[in-house]
Amino acid sequence: MTVADHVAAELDDLHAHETSPGMAAVALDLAKAIDATDVPTAKAAVADKLRSIMADLHRLAPVGEKGDTVDDIAEQRAKRRAAARERAGSG
């Protein structure tokens, strides 16, 4: 997969084309520029700009109803508590 492929998938996950279409387009263009060059200094400069835009897009992304890290932690905690209650009740 190319950098552009990965960025496009991430943009889809963030719904960036809906919330920030201009920034999403720039991010995809930057990713394509990284794929198109073999000059390390050019890749580094473009990657820095891409990182900045992607960080902004992450901050602007709508909060998901399920699937973020906090939800995962809460779900794991609930499973541990249920297992502990089950062990305490059977002993």
Summary of the structure (lengths in Angstrom):
residues: 91
radius of gyration: 19.9
end to end distance: 52.4
largest distance: 65.7
contacts: 218
relative contact order: 0.12
helix: 82%
strand: 0%
